[in-house]
């Protein structure tokens, strides 16, 4: 699996937001400002991706969904789709671990 490399990004935020973030750190919800910002970015990107998926789903007709379903079933039956569970499981475990690290000391 590819190693994750963090890249620095500068962000300017209003004082009241910094104060709220610092309160969460003090409460042990996050380890640092950086961890909070990483968490917020991941959460925001996830929400954006889900909204895009919802919009895409609205454009698929029932007929197209039926065709795609049949095509996928055929690929499963003919074993054209690889067993990707081990890779998916690894990614999920790594993501869960990173989320817990970012979330803070309580986990």
Secondary structure as GFF3:
##gff-version 3
##sequence-region A 1 107
A	DSSP	alpha_helix	15	26	.	.	.	ID=ss1
A	DSSP	alpha_helix	33	59	.	.	.	ID=ss2
A	DSSP	alpha_helix	62	77	.	.	.	ID=ss3
A	DSSP	alpha_helix	85	103	.	.	.	ID=ss4
###
